[in-house]
Amino acid sequence: MSDANCWPSLPVWQTFNESVQGRLIPVQPSVAFCSGNPPNDDLCNNALTEWTNSKWRSDQVGSMQNHNWENTSCSDHLGNVICTQGSVPRLAVNATTVEHVQATVRFSSEKNLRLVIKTTGHDYLGRSTAPDSLLLWLHYMKSMTLIEQYTSCTGEDVANAIRLGAGVQWGEVYTWLSAYNLIAIGGASSTVGAIGGFLQGGGHGPLTRWKGMAADQVLEFDVVTADGQRRTVNACENKDLFWALRGGGGGSFAVVLSAVLRTFPSPSMVSALYTVSALNEDRYARFIHDFIRFIPILADVGYAGYFYMIDTSIVIALFVPNGNFTVAATTIDELMKNNTDLQFSMNSTRLFPSFYDYFASIMAPSSPTGGNVLLGSRLIPEKIVRDQPDRVAEAFFQARGHNKTQSILIGHLVAGGQIAKISINNSVNPAWRTALLHMINVQGWDEDTTVSDQNMIASRLRVQVEILQTVAGDAQSSCYLNEADPNEPNWEQKFFGTRTNYDRLASIKKDLDPNVDGDVGLPLILSTHTRSQTAAIYVYSQDVQRLRLLLQPIKKVQYISDDFDSIVKHFKRDLKAYEKTANGGFITKYGHSSDMLQLDHYYLMLHWSKFYNIDTSNEGKSLLFETYTNYYVHNKRMRTILQEFNLGIGPNTAIKWYTCEPFISRLLNTAFQTHNYSFLKHVRYFIHCIHLQLRNEHPGFVRNRLHKPIFSIYCGRLITTVEFKRLKMYLNRVILITSFLMGNLDKSKVIQYIDRCEPSENETRVLLKINIDIRIRNTQPYADITHLSNEHNENEILIMFGASFRLMDVIISPYQTLPVCVLELCAERPQLMPPNEREQRWYSIIEPFESKK
């Protein structure tokens, strides 16, 4: 755990467990049963057997449908290895009542815990899991009620409405409604939750062309908001929330307990199934052109469905709700009879008496999960498909999947029709109303794929999506937020259609939960799932071949930095100067050196220096107070302390405030560890004041230590066992720590402290020994802060964030109770480092510790 002090104590958890009737349970990743000592063979074998069974996965509290979002070290392919917790929550509440939900929401708010909500784990953005979090598990809230005559708050009479509980899955709904010959507008997978992220993200499915998006069918929600209050949400009450919950994304605005939906008499289904292969790419491309030209004709007859493109094959699964069998069969035969030279391994046209019969026979059996998957998607406008079919066909041909790269292009003929005709005011991405096709590029990878190869896979996915974008409206194109790339550039517009839509959703979220910064959807997701605990440490390499990879990690930062363009401008100029300099060095505004300077190091310093080289204006101080107050708006005691903080904070008191109130330093350190630049930007006045005070204290501290210039400080940490093993791989490398570092001159006190921290089965205690030579200049400032701290007998040394250290040794000895990592504080520029370091010609990369994604 990144900060064990933030986690409630065992007695606190026991009291909370009593308040939820003993529903608090431990959480493990999918295959953790296989990593015990000894492993549980029965449970392990069952997990391996059921690995791709989406029903089994939805029934496991710690499982995600796609294993990469668990972010653990163990899987069904890697044998009996140590299983880290990864991004799987540590504890969960198996909620079955409204009271369980309310108690959990209030407890997480009171204890400042990250709360995630999950029903089945079908989430391609990983929003329903997070490390060091508390999970609100709604899977067993399974109520289903038929309301034969429902009257809405607006007076509309609706026959056969249904109220579904939070844990109900679409397969259960379809089976239940089949007894009444009814159908609701739901998903294509039987294990997807009916009213969770699917519905709240808009919800497309096999019948959406027939009756509209799933979110269009909602009449009312029953929810619990961030303040723990239960609320009715409909067109008359909490109208803004009603708008947001119908398309704005799951898990963002409230915990949905139940929803009232429209139903319809079940249609009959005309089904057409084809598997078509060509002998070469030219012939395949011609068929794809024929097929795309024919799609508007199929749509006009009422067809909907899916097609799957890999190499030189295409699988076509189409259907017509309430269609005329003769017309439907004759229409699609027109396409196929002009391509009889192709290979047809499947050719079937059938009539099913009901949607449930079709679903149970064709769709339900084929929903395997468990693999590692990233998606990227675009909504293709109907006008472009009709007016420029050859351009669309060529883009699909270029973006198709390939077996050798474990990719597939999936076409969804699920838009147009009633989606385009319906007039309803909700937050569904407006691009759905003009689209005909929803195209997804699916990219998978094996469990033993290296992190660098995973990065290449993610980059390849971006290329495929950009091909789709050329026929989706280019810069104005959009995608379906539930099936999108987590690395999507300009995600606010792509996910929500327009910036206006996004801004309204963010405003509603801010009103409902003032403890967040207003972001909807992605930024926190990215920081959670692309960085492990140790990714706050960056490692410098001497491998010149990887210099070109510098720009890739930098691109990922542009969405959390207002000044990114100017930073990249400076960075690219320096890189260009480096390339042109004959002697291998270069001249920048930072000075001249014949050594190859660490360009990425300067990039990071440029980025971070914004936080402590700023104007100490009253505006910055007000923003600091407002930001902290928003996090504790419902806590009277903390608000009182924050009033004192606002009056007393300044360049002469910042360190005292940093040490005296754990909740103040905790939020700051968490932001550093997760790279939450949005938060850091708002509290930069505090960071600036700490930097000023440390810089002022540093010269005096150095003078007082001249008689003994070399000394050591100690600090204790809990890290995962896997991360500890990786540490040993980076001996003699220079690392950068992106947070404040507090150490103590008294080793025994640190050991006493770390001994009180109870590690989990996947964690280990580590003692950091940091050697400091005060004669080395140009380090980040550091000082003894004992006289500035709230604790005057602690002998504490505080080091400014962004300091560089060399990892000298990792000592594991039977004569010591703790393993010891020995670090040396380094200068910030190569030319100012000791001679033995200057002799090494440093090439630059940023290489985070490897971690599963």
N, C-alpha and C positions, 0 to 999 in steps of 0.2 A: 504494500500500500504506500502511495506517495507521501501521505502525511497521517501517521497513525493517531496523532493527537486530535484529528478532526472526527475520528470515528467514535460513536458513543461507547461507553463502558458496558461490560456485561450486565450489571444490575439495571442499567437504563434499558437495554434490549429486553431483559426479562420482564420489566414492568410494561413495556410496549407490547410484548407478546401477549401478556394477560389482557391487554385492552382490545386485542383483535382475536380473542378466544383461541389462542394457541395456533394461529395460522401462519406464524413466522417460520420459514423453513430455509435451510442452507441451499445454496445453488452450486451446481457443478457443470462444467462443459459436457458436450455430448458423450465423449468417450473417456471421461475421467474414471469410470469404473475399471478401466484396464490398467491404470497407473498406480494402483494402491500397492502396499507392501504387507501381505501379498495382495494381488488384484482379486476382485470378486469375479471369478470365472464365469458364473452363470449370467450376471448382469453384463459383463464384458462381451460375451459371445452374442447375447441378445442385441447389444448395441451395434456390434459389427454386422449382424444379420440385417438389422432394420435401418442401417445407415442412410439409405436413400428413400426410406418410407416417410413421406411427408406427414402422415397421420401419427406415426411414432414420434417424429420430431416435434409436432405440435403439442404432444402430451408430456414432453420433457421440459421442466421449468428452465433449464439452462441452455437449451438448444435453440439455435437459429436454423431456419430452413436452408440457408447457405452457410457452410462452415466457416468461410473466411471472416464473417462478421463476429464469430466467437474469438478470433485473434489469439488462439491458444497454441501451445507447442505440441499438442497431441492430436492424432487423428486416426482414422481406421487404417491408414497406409503406413504409419511411421512406427509401428511396433510399440513395445513397452517402454515409453520414455516418460520423463517427468512431465506431468500435465500442469501447466501454469493456468491461472485464472483468466488471463488475457482480458478481453472486454466483457466477460460474463459477470453480471452483478454478484455480489458476495451473499446477499440475503434477499429473500422475496417474501411477500405476503400473498398467500394463496387466497385471494379475496372471493367471497361468495355472497356478501351482503353489502348494502349501501354503507352501513356503519364501518365495515372493514376498510372500505375505500376512503371514507372521510377521515378516519383515525390515521391512516397511512399518509394521506396528503398533509394533514396537520403536523404529524410527527416529523416528516421530512423537511417541512418548512421551518419548524421550530429548531431542528438540529442542523439546518443548513446542509442537508444531504441531497445529492443528485438523485432524482426520482425518475425512473423510466417505466413505461407502460407496455405490456406485451399481452397478446392473446395467443397467437400461433407462431410468431417469428417470421412471417412472410414479409420481409422488409429489405429491399435492395439498396437502401441507404443506411441500414444498420441503426435506425433511430430507436429501436425497441431493446437495445442493450447498451451498456456502458460500463467501463471499469470502475471499481470502488463505488458502486451505486446501490441503491435499494430498488428492487423491482416490484412493481404492482402488477401481479399476475391475475388477469381477468378470465382465464381460460375456462373456468368451471362455473361461470355465471350464464347458465344455459337455458334460461326461460324463453318460451315461445308461446305467444298468445294470439289467437285469431279474434279480431274485433269485427263482428259481422256488419255492424253499422257504426261507423266512426264519424263524428262531427268535429271538424277542425275549428280552431279558434276564430277563423274568418266566417264560419257558418257553412262551409262546404260539407256536404254529406258524401262520405266515401264508403263504398261497400267493400267488405272483406279486407280491411287494413290489418296489418300484423304488427305486434310489438315484439322485438327481438332483444334479448339480453346481450351483454357485452361479449360473452364467450362463445356465442353460437357461430358455427361455421357453415359455409354455403351448401355443402353436401347434406348437412342436417336439415337445412331449410328446404331444399328441393325435395328431399325424401318426405318430410312432414307435409308439405303443401300438396304433394302428389295425391294424397288421400282426399283432398278437396278439389282436385283438378284445377289448382291454382298455381301461379308462378310469380316470383318476385324477380326484379332485375338485379342479378348478381354476377359473380365471377366465374371464370372458366375452370378454376381449381376447386375441388371439393373441400380442401382443408383451409382455404383462406377465410379469415374472420369476416363475418357479414357486416358488422357496423363499426369496425376499427379503422385502421389506416386505409383500407380499400375504399370504404364509403366516404370517409372524410377527405380523401384525396381526389374524389370525383367518381371513380369506379366505372371502368369499362368491362364489357363482357359479351357473351354470345348474343344477347337480346337487346343491346343498347341501340342498335340501328332501328330496331322495331319500336322501342318505347322511350328512348332517352337514357342519359347517364344514370347510374345508381343514385348519385346525389340528388338528381332531379325528382326522385320518388319520395323523399323524406318529408313527413308531415310534422314531426315533433321529436325532440331529444329530451332525455332525462340525464342530467350531468352533475358532476361535482367540479367546481372551479378551484383555482389555486388557493383560495382562502378557506377551503374545506366546506363550503356551503353547497347544498343541493339546490339545483335550479331547473325549472321547466323552460325549455328553449323552443320557440316556434315563431310563427309570423307575427305574433302579437306581443310576446314576452321575450326580452333579451334578443331583440331583432338583429343587432349587429353580430352577436355570437351565432345566431341561426344562419346568417349569411356566411360567416367564416367557416363553420363546421361542415358546410356543404361544398367542399372542394379545396379548402385552404391547407389541408394536410393533417395527418393523424398525430396525436400526442402533443399538439402545439397549444391548444386553446382551453381544453377541459378534458376531464375523464368522462367519457360517454358510458353511462350505465345501461341505457336502452334507447331504442329508436323506433318510431312508428313509421311504417312504410306502406306504400300502395302495393297491391297485388293485381294480377290480371288473370283471366281465364287462360289456362295453358294452351299454347298453340300446338298444332301438329308440326312436324319438321320434315322437310325434304332434304336429304343428306346426299352430298356428292363428294366422294373420296378418290383422289388420284395420287399415285407416285410416278413421276415422269423423270426419265434420265436420257441424256444425250451422249453420243459417242465422243464429241469434242466440244470445245468451248464456243466455236463459231456457231454450231448448230444450237447449242444451249442458249446462246445470246439471242438468236432469232426467235426461239420459243418464248423467251422472257419478254421480248418486244411484243409478240402476238398476245401474250397473256395480259400485259399491262394495258394494251390498247383495248382489250376485251373487258377489263374491270368495270368501266362505267356501264357497259351493257348488263353485266351481272348485277351491279348495284341497282339499276333501274327495274330489274325483275324482282328485287327484294333480297338478293343473296347477301349474306354476311359470312364471316369465317376467318380462316387463317391460312397462311402459306409459309413454308420453311425452305430456305435456299442454302444449299451446301454444295460446293464444287460444281458439278454439272448435273445435279439432281434438284428436284423441287417436289415437295409434298404439299398437296392442296386439299384442305378440309373445309368445304363450304356447305352452307345450309340456308334454307328459306323458311322462316316461321310462317305458318299458315299459307304456304305456297301451293300453287297448282302444280301437281307432280309433272304433268305432261309438259307444261310451259317451261318449268325449271329444268327438266331433263333435256328437253330439246335445245334450250339455249346453251347450256354448257357443252352439249355434243357438237355444236357449231364450232367451238374452239378446238375440240379434240380431233375432229375428223379432218381438219386441215394439217394435223401433225402426226399422222399415223406411222411415220417412219421412226418416231421416237420409241423408247422402251417404256412400256406401262407395266409396272409390277403390281399396281393396284388400280382398279377401275370399277367403281361401285356407286350406283345411285339407288337410294332406298327412301321409303316413306316410313316415318315413325309416328305413332298416334299421338304422342305427347312430347313436350320438351324433356320431361324426366326420363322417358324411355330412351330418347336420343342421348341425353347426358350420361346416363348410367352405362350405356353400351359403348359410346364413342369417346367421351371426354374424361370421365372419372378414372378409368384405369391408367391413364398416361400422365401422371404428374410427379415424376421422380424429383427428389431434391438431394441435399447433402453435399453437393460439390462446391467448389470455389467459383464464384461468378461475379462478373461486373457487367452492367448493362449500360448502353447508351441509346438514346431514342430521338426521333423527330416525328412530329405530326405533319403529314403531307396534305396540303390544301387540295380540295376537290377540284378547284378551277385548274390547277397545274396538272393534275392527273388527266383531266378531260382535254385540256388544250395542248399539252406538251407531253404526250405519253412516251415518245421515244427518248426524250431527255430523262424522264423518270426511270424508264427501263434500263437505260445505260448506267444510271447511278446505282440502281439495285444490283445490276450485274457486277459493277466494280466493288460494291460494298458487301457482296454475298460472303457467306461463311466458308471455312475450309476445315476439313477434318484434321489436317496436320497442325493447325493452330488452335484447335478446339473452339472454333467460332461458328456462329450460325446467324443468318439474317432472318428474322421472323416478321412477316407481314400480318397486320391485323386489319381486316375489312370490318371495322366495328364502329366507324364514325359515319357522318352523313345521315341520311334518313331523318328519323325523328329527332336526333340530337341537333340537327341544323334547324329544324322547324319549330322546336319547342321554345316558348317564351317564358323564361323563368329567371329571377334575379338571385343568383348565388355566386360563389367564388370559384366555380370551375373555370379552369384556364379557358379564356374565350377562343383560343385557337381550336378547341374541340368543335366549336359551332361552325367552323368553315372547313374542317378537315374531312377527308374521305378515308385515309389510311393512317395507321399508327405503326411505325416501323421501329423495330428494336434490333440492335446488334448485340448479341450475347457472346461474351468472351469468358472461357473457362481456363483453368490451369491445374496442374498436378500439385499434390501436397509437398513434394520435395523441390518445388520451384524456388530458386533463390530470390531474395528481395530485389536485386537488380533486374532479374528477368521479369519479375512481377511489375516493376516500373515500366519496363519496355512493353509489356502486355497492355498496361493502362494507356501508354502513349499510342500504341497501335489502335486501340479502341477509339481514341480521340480522332485519329485519321479517318476511320470508318464513319464516324458520326459526321465529320465535316463533309464527307462525300454526300451523305443523305441531306445535309443542310443545303446543298446547292439546288435541290428541288423542293425545299421546304420553306422558301421565302428568304433564304440567306440570313442576313443579320437579324431580320425580324422573325425568324423561325422560332418555334416553341417545341416543348416536349411534355410528356406525361410525367409529373413529378414522382409518382410511385414506381416508375420504371425508367429511371434516369441515371446518368453517370454522376457519381459523387464528386468527381473532379470537373464538373461542367462549368466552363467559364460563363460569366454573366448570368449566373443561375437565377437571380431574382426575376429577370425577364423571361428566361427560358422556362422556368417552372410555373410561373404565375401569369404569364401572358403579357402583362404590361407592368411598368413600374408603379403605375397608379394602383393596380390591384395589390401589388406587394406592399406598398406604403399603407394602404388601408388595413390589410391584415396585420402588419406590424403594429399599427396604432391600436387595434383591437386587442392584440396580445399584451401590449404594454398596459392598457387599461385593466385587463383581467389579472395580470401578474406583474406588478411594478418591480419585482425583484429581478427581472431580466432586462436586457438592454434593448428589447424590441425586435430583435432578429427573429425571423420565421424560417425554419427549415434547415439551413445547411451549415453555417460557419462552425457552430459547436460540434456538429457531427463530424466534420472533417478533422478538427483538432483532436477529437476523441479517438477516431478510428484509424488515423494515419500516423499517429505517434504513440508509442508506448511510453511507460514511465521514464525510461532511460533515453528517450529521444530528445530530452533537454540537454544532452551532452553530445557535442559534435567532435568528430575525430578528423585530424588532418593526416593526409597520406602523402607519400613520395612517388606516387604512380602518375607519370606525366600523361599517360594515355587517357586518363579519366578527366583531364582538365576540361574537355568540352562538355562534360555533364553538368558544369556549373550552372548553366542557364536553366536547366530543368527544375531544380528545387526552387530557384528564384521565382519562376513563374507561379508557383503555388502560393506565393505570398501576396500577390497583387490584390487579392480580395480582402485583405485585412490591413491595408496600409493606404492612407489617403495620398501619401507622397511617393507612391511606388514608381511612377513614371520618371521622376527626377532621380531617384536612386538608381534605376536601371540605366538611365542616361549616363550618369557618372561611372557606373560599373562597366558598361560597354566601352566607354571611352578609355578607361584604364586597361581593359582587356585588349583593345586595339593597339594601344601604345605598347603594351607588353609584347604583342606579336611582332611589332615593327622594330623593336630595339634589337640591334645586332648582337650585343653582348649578353643577351638573355635577361637583362634587367630592364627597368623602365622608370620613367620620371612621372610622378603624379603630384598633385597638390600636397600629398602627404610627405614628400621628400624623395630624394634619390637613393637608390641602392643597387649595387651590382648583384645582390642576391635576388632570386625570383620571389617577389613578395607574395604574400597570401591574399590573393584578390578576394576570395570569398570572406576572409577575415575582415577586410576593409568593408565589404558589403554589409556584413552583420553589424560592424561598428557604426557605419552610417545609419543603418536602420535603428539601432538601439540608442544612438546618441540623441535622437529626437526626444527621448524620454527624460534626459537629464540635462540637455543643453537647450533650455527653453526659457521663455519669459516667465518670471514668477509673478504673474499678474493676479489681481483679485478674481478675474474670470476663471483662471485655472483652479484657484482655491475653491470657488463656488461649485465648479464642476466636480471636483473631488468630493465635496460634502454631499452633493446631490446624488452622486453615484453610489456612495456607501449607504446613504439613507434609503435609497431604493431597494437595497438588498435586505434591509431590516425594517421595512415600513410597518410591520405588525408587531415588532418587539419593542415594548416601551422602554425597558431597561437599556437596551443598546442604543435606542434613539437619544436617550438622555446622555449617554457617554459620547455619542457622536456630536451632540451640541457642544460639549467641552472640547472635543477634538477639533471642531471647526474654529473655535475661538483660540485654541492654543497651538495649532499646527504651524510650523515655520521652520526655517533653516537651522534654528538652534534647538528645536524640540522634536524633530522628526524621528530620531532614533529612539527616544523615550517612548513615543507613541508606537513605534514598530515593535518594541519589546513588552510594553505593559499590557496591551489588550490583544490576546490571541486571535480574536475574530478579525481584527484589522490586518495583521500580518498574514493570516491564513488565506484571505481572499487574494491578497497580492501575490503570495507564493504560488497559489494554485494557477493564477493567470500566467505567471512565468512558466510553470511546468507544462501547461497546455498550449502555450503560445497564443493566448487569448489577447491579441493586440487591441481588440475593441475595448476591452476593460482597461488595459494598460494605458491606452490613449486617454481615457477619461480620468485616470488617477495619476497622470504624469507629474502633476505638481508635487505629490507626495514623494515620488521617486526622485524628482529634482532636489527636493529638500534633503533627503537622505544622502544623495550624492554630494551636495554642498557640504553637509556636516562632516561626512567621512573625509572629504578632500581637505577640509580645514583641520581635522584632527590628525590626519596622516603624518604631516611633518613633525609634529611634537612627539608622536609615538615613535617615529624613526629615531629622533634625537635621543630619546630616553632608552633606546635599545642598542645604541652604538657600542656599548661595552660587551654586548652579547648579540651580535648581528644575526646569528642563525638560531632559530627556535622552531618549535613544533606546536601546532594546535590540533585538537581532536574533535571529531563529531561522529555521531552514530546514525546509521540509516537502516531501514528495512527495504531490501530489494528482492526481486524474485530470484530463485535459484538459477534459472536460465540466464538472466541478466548478469548474475555474478560470474557464471562461466564465461560469458562473453567479455567481461571486463579483463579476464586473464589473457585474452587474445590481443589486447591493445597495449601491451607493455611498451614503454618508451615512446608512445605516441603523445602528442599534445592534444588535450581536450579542452573544450570551452564549456563552462557551466553557466546556463542561462537563468540563474536565479541568485538571490542573495545567499551567501554561505555564512552560517554562524558556527564558530568553533569555540572550544574552551581550552585554556592552558592546562587545566587539571584533567588528566586522563581518567582518573578514578571516578570523577563526577559523571563523565560521559558514559563510562561503562555502567555505572549504576542506572543512568537514565535508559540506556538501550536495553538493559536487562529487564526493565519494567515493560518494555514493548513486546507483546506476544505475537510472534510471527505465525502466519497461517502455514499449512503443510507445504505450500509452494514458495515460501519466503525464507530468507535467511537474514540474520543480523550481521551487519558489517561495520567495522570501525575504520573511519577515514583518518589517517595521520597525514597532516599537511605540513611540509617543511617550507619555511619562509626565510629567505635571505634578504634583509632590509637594504642591502647594497645594490640589489637589482632594481633599476629604475624603470619607469614607464610601465609599471603594473597598474591594474585597477586599484583605486585607493582602498586601504584597510586600516583599522585602528582598534585599540582596546576601548571598548565602549562601556566598561564596568561603571564608570562614574556618570555615564549618560543614561544607563539602563534603569529600568524599574527595580531590578535586582542588583544590589550593590556588592554582592559577594560572589559573583559568578565567574569572574575572570574571562569574560567573553570577548572574542575577536570577531568583528563583522567585516566581511569582504564584499565589495561591490559586485553586483551581478555582471556577467560577461567576462569574468577573470579567466585567464589561461593557465592550465596546469599540465605538467608532464606526469603521466602515470609511471612511477618508478618500479613498483613491485606490488605483488599480491601475495601476502604471507599467510599460509595455513599451517599451523603448528599444533601438535598435541599438547604443547605446554601453554597454549593460549586459549582462552574461552571463546574468543571471537577471531574470525579472519580479519586481516588488516590490509587495507589498500593504502599504499604510500604514494602521495602526490607531492610535487614541487611547484610552487607558484612561479610562473614564467612572466617574462616581459611580453608586451603586447605586439612588438614589431620584431621581425627576424634580425634586423641590423643591430638591435639593442640587446639581443640575447647573448649568453656567454659564448666564448669563441668556439667551443666544441659543438655548439648548436649551429653557429653561423656557417661552419664548414659543410653542413648538410644543405644541399640545394633543394629548397622546398618548392614542390609543385602543389597547386591548390585544388582541393575538392571539398565538398561538404558531404560527409558520409555518416549518417546516423547509425547507431547500433542497429544491427539487423533485427527485425521483429516480424512475425507473421502478420499479414494484413487480413 
